[in-house]
Amino acid sequence: MVVKIKNFRDCRASLQQGVANSDKAKLESGIAKAREINFPNNDPAYVAAVAELERIKQEEALLAELSAQMARGFCNQVDQHTWDHSVIDADSLDHALQVRNTTQYNTT
């Protein structure tokens, strides 16, 4: 019983630290440990850790989408002074930003 309580305390501290530092690796290992020791999944530290990890993953997806779109190039140089912007397609960027803004504060 004492070992179980110590494991829960250590796990809770690890989860809280991961959330406080937005540390993806610490969150992933803390969540894995919590599942391994049957840590209560309704504990506020666990719930916050899962939500923070999801937020980090969403931001990574958004950054990947932004990077991919920016790498495509948004215009073509026609001549020394003229640029063709007709190739710009920001629909996927708009979608990624809308998804991010919709879920930004949703922690449920």
N, C-alpha and C positions, 0 to 999 in steps of 0.2 A: 504493500500500500504506500509506504514512504517513497519507494522508487517511482511509483506511478505519479505521485504528487510532484516529485522533483522533475520528472520528465515533462509533465504538463506545464510547470512553471518555466522551465527552460524553453519549451516550445513556444509558450505565450510570449516570452521575452524576445525570442528570435523573430517571431511574426511581427511584433510591435516595432522592433528595430528595422526590419525590412520595409515596413510601411513608412516609418519616419524618414528613412533614407531613400525611398523609392528604389530599392536595390532588388532588381529582378532575380538575380541568382539566389539571394538570401530568401526572397519570397518563395521561389520555387522549391528550394530545399526545405524551408519551414513548413510549407503546405504539404509536401511529401512526408515529412516527419510527422506532422499532425495526423495525417491519414494512417500512417503506420502504427501510431500509438493510440488510435481511436480517440483523438482529441475531439471534443464536442464541436460539431460544425456550425452550431449556433452561437458559439462564444464570440463576443465582439472583436477580439483580436484576429480570429480566424476569418470572420466575415470581412473585416477591413482589409486583411491581407489578400483575400481572393479578389475583392473589388479593385485593389491597387494593382494587382498583377494584370487583371483584365484591362485596366486603364492604360498600363504600360504597353500591353500588346496592341491595343487600338492605336496608340500613338506611333508605335513602330510601323504598323500597317499604313498609317497616314503618311509618315515620313518616307516609306518605301514608294508609295504612290506618287508623292510629290517629287521624289528624286527621279523616278522613272519618267515622269512627264517632263521634268526640266531637262533631262538628258536627251530628249527627243529633238529639242530645238524648236523654237516657236515661230521662226520666220526665216525666209530665204532672201538673200541679198540678190537683187535684180541687177543693179549696177552700183557704181561707187556711192551714189547718194540715195538710192531707192531700195526699200525693203518690202517684200511681199508678206503680209500678215494673214493671208487667207488660209494658211495651213494651221493656224492656231485652233486647237480643240480643247477647251477647258471643261468639258462636260464631266470627265472622270474626276477632275480636281474638285469641281463643285460638289459632286456626289460624295467624295471622300470627306470633304469639309462638313457637309450636311450630316453625314453619319457621325462624325466626331462631335459636332455641336449638339446633336440630339442625345448622344450618350455621355457627354462630358461629365455631367453631374448625376447621372443615374448609377447608383451603387447597389441597386437591388438585383 
